[in-house]
Amino acid sequence: MPIRGTGRRPERRWRPSDADRDRYSAAIAAAYGEGRLTLDDMQERTAAVHDAGSIAALDELVADIPGVEAPPSPVMPVPSVRPARARREIVWMVLVGTLVAVGVAAAGIGLVAPTSVETGTRDADMEVAPAENLRPADVELPEIATEKPDLHTEAGLVHMWDVMLEHAPDGIQSMTIRPEWAEVRVLAETDRPGLASIRYEAGLATEPEWERSYSESEGSSIGWDDVTPEAVATAITGTADAVGRPGADTLHASVARGRWHGNEVTIHVVVEDEGQTFSATWDATGTTELSSQ
C-alpha cells in the first residue's frame, strides 16, 4: 500500500537518489526511537532502503508508520552523489590520468607527429626524441587494489576493524555490514546529540557525515572492543545452518545493543534462500544463538 500522498504517480517508479534513501532511513530510525519498531525490524528496513530499486519500494518500507509523508516529486530525475563519494571519484580520475601520463612518457610515444615545414603535412616516419631529464624508473606509483575485500569473511572484517579503529570513535550506535561495504552510525561530535554515518568500502573509510538527531532512549552505544571481527564472522558462517537453510546466501549482518535481549551487544544476520529471507540473532561472541526466524 503506498504511503499517504503518493497515489499512482509515475515518478514513484524512478530510482531513488542518495538523498531519498537518507530521508527514508531517518524516518525508520525515528520510528524505532519512538518504540514503533523493534531493533530487528529497524535494522532490516534500513538495510532494505539501500536495496530499493524505486521510490515506490521505499514508500512500502514506511507505509505502516504514522506521520511519514511522501517526499515531493522532483521535476526531473537528477542523480545525487555523496560528497565523500565524489571526492573518491575525483581522486581515482586524477590517479588514472597520472598513470596514463607516466606510461606514455615511459614508452617515449609521440602523440602528435611533427609537421613537415616544406609539405605542410604530418610525417609519420620522423623520429621523435624522448623528453630529456625524465627517468620513469624512478617514479613510485601507489599500489592499486584490484579486488574488494569480502566483508562477510574473517579477513575482510579484520581489515575493516583495523581501518575503522583509526577513523571512527567508540560511540557506535549500530553497524550494518554487507559483502562489499559497511555503514557505521556513531555518536556525532557536535553541540547537540546526534548520529553521524561513516561508510567503509574497498578498504577506505569516509569522514563522518551528520545524519540525524539522537535520543538516549534509543539505547546506549558500544565500542569496537565489545565485539570482534572473528565473532561477526562466526555468526555469519553459522546462520544458514541455524535457520535450517544450509545453502542460503548472507545478505547482511548488523551489530547493536539488542533492546529485546537485555540491552546486550548482539549480532543479527539475515540470509536469503529461494526468494525468502531468514534471520538469526547471536550474542557478542557469535557462538550462542539468542533467537531465529
N, C-alpha and C positions, 0 to 999 in steps of 0.2 A: 504494500500500500504506500503510495507516495506521501511525503510529509506535506504539511499544510503549505499552500501557496505554490505547489509545483504543477498541479494539473497534468496535462499530457503535452507539455511544450516540447517541441522537437529538440531544443538546445540541451535538454536534460540527457540526451544521448552523447553529447560531446565528452571527450576525455577530460578529466579534471586536472587542474593545474596544481602545483605545489601549494599555492595559497589556499585553494579549495580544500586540499587534504588537511592542511594545518587547521582550517576553520572547523572541519568536522571532528578532527581529533580533539580539539579543545572542548567541543560540545560534549563528546563522550566522557572526557576526563571530568568535566564539571558535573555531569550526571552521576558519575562514580563518587565524587566528593559529597554530593547530596544524599548518597545512600540509595540511589535508584538502581544501580548496577552492582553486581558482585565484582570482586577483583578479577576472577577468571573471565567473566563476561566483558569487562572493560578491556582486558588485555587482548581478547580475541577480536573484539570490534576494532580496536586501534590497529591491530595487525591487518585486518581486512580493509581498512581505509587505504593502506599503501598498495593493496592489490586491486582495488576497484578500477574497472575499465571505463566507467561513465559516471557522470554526476548523479544519474538516476540510481546507480548502485550505492552511492554514498547516501542518498536520501533514505534508502531502505535501512541503513545502519542506525538511523536516529528516528525512525518512524514512530517508535513507541516511547519516545522521550518527550514529555510535555515542554512547551515553551521554546522549542527549536524551530526557527523559521528558515525556509529555503533562502539561500543567498540570491541576490539579484542576478538576472540573466545578463551575461556580457553581450556587448554589441557585436563582437566578433571574437572567435577563439584565438587568444594570444598566448603562446607558450610562456610559462613562468620558470625562471631559473633561480635557484637559491644563490645568494651572494657567494657563499663558500664554494658551491659547486662551480660557479662562474669563474672564481679565482683559480680553481684547479684546472679548468679547461684552458684558461689563458696560459697558465704555466706549461701545460703539455704542448700547446701550439708553439710557444716560444722554444721549448726544448726540441721539438721535431724540426723546427726551422733551423736551429743551430746545428743539429746533426746533419741535415741536408747540406748546409753551407760548408761544414768541415769536410764532409765526404767529397763534395765537388772539388774543393781546394786540394785535398789529398790526392785525388786522381789526376790533377792537373788538366781538367777538362775545360776547354774554351767554349762557353755557352753561345757566343756570337762570333761567327767567322769574320775576320777583318775584311774590309772593303778595299778593292784594288783602286788606286788613285787613277790609273790610266783608263780602265774599263768601266769604273763605277759599279762593278758587280762584286759579289762576295766570292772569295777564293777559298774553297773548301780544302785545297791542298796545302795552303800555307801553314807552317808550323807555328804554334803559339807557345812562347816560353812560359814556364810556370812562374808564379809570383815569387819574388825574392823574399828572403828572410822569413819564410814560412816553413815551420817544422811540424807537420801533422803528427809525427810520432810522439811529440811532447805534450799533445793535448790529452788531458784526462777527462773522459766522459763518465757521467754517473751511470751506475747500473740501473737497468730498467726491468721492473718485474713483468714477466710475460704471462704470469698466471695469478689470479686472485686466490688468496688462501681460503679454503673451505672452513667457515666458522662453525660448522657442525662436527668438526674433528678436534681432537685434543690439541694438535699442533696449531691449528688456526686460532683456537681460543686462547692458548698461551701467548701467542704473538699479540692478540688483541689486548689482553690484560697488560702486557708489558708496555704497549703504546699508550693505553688509556691511563695507566698509573702516572704518566708524565703530563697528561693533558686534562684529566678530569678530577675534580675533588672527590672526597669520600661521601659527600651527602647525596647518595644515589636514591632516587625515588622509585625508579624502575628501569629495566633494560629489556629490549626486545632484540633477539638475535636470529637473523635469517642466514641462509647459506653464504651469501656474498656480502652482506652488510649488516650493521647493527646500529641501533639508536638507543642512546642512554639519556635519561632525564635526570638532571641533577638540580640541587637547590641553587638558585641563582645568587651570585654575589652582588646584590643590589640593595637599595634602601628599603624597599618593600618586599615582603615574602613572595617568591615566585619560583618557577621552574624554567630551566634552560635546557635545550636539546643539543646533544653532541652526536654527530654521525661518524661512524667508523666504516671505512671502505677501502679495499685494496691496500691495506697496511697503513692508511693515513687517518688522522682524526681532525675534524673541523673544530673551529673555535666555538665555544658555547653561544647559542642563539636564544634570546628570550622567547619563551613560548606562551606562558600564561601565569596568572596569579596562583598562589599556593596557600592552602589552609592546613594547619596542623592536624585537623580532623581526618585528613587523608591518610594519616599513618606516619610513623617515624621512618627515617631514611636508613640506608645500610652503607657499609663501607666495602672496599674491594677485598678486604681480608675476611669478610663474613661469608664469602662463598668463593670457591676456587674454580679455575677453568676445568680442572680434572673432574670436579663434581658435576659441572654442567654437561660435560662430555659423557659422563656415566649415565646421567638422566636421559640424555638424548638417545644413547645407544639402547637403553632398557625399555623405552616407552612402547615401541611397537609390540614387543612381546607382552608387556604388562596389560595392554588393551586387547590382546588376542589377535593382533594383526601383524604377524612377523614380516610380511612383505610391504608394509606401509612406508611411505616416504615422509620424512620430517619436514614440516612447513616452517615452524619457528619455535623458539624457546623464549620464555620470559622469566626474569628474576625480580622478585619484590618481596615485601613482607605480606604474608597471607592473612587477611583480616579474619578469615574463617578457620585459620589454623593457629590460633593463639598469638597472632602477630609475629610469628617466627618467619625467618627467611625461607622462601620456598622457590622451587624451580618448576615451572609449568611448561609442559611440552605438548605441542599439537602435531598430530600426524594425519596423513590422508591415505585412504585406500579405496579404490573403486568408486571415487567420487564422494566418499563420506569422510567426515573428519572425526577424530577421536583424540582424547587428551588424558594426560596423567599428571598429577602434581606430586612432587618429591620434596623431601627435606633438604637442608643445605648441603648434605653430603652426597646427594644424588643416589643414595642406596636404599632409602626407606620410602616406599610408596604411601602417600597420605590419602589419595583419592584418585579415581579414574572414571571416565565416562566415554 
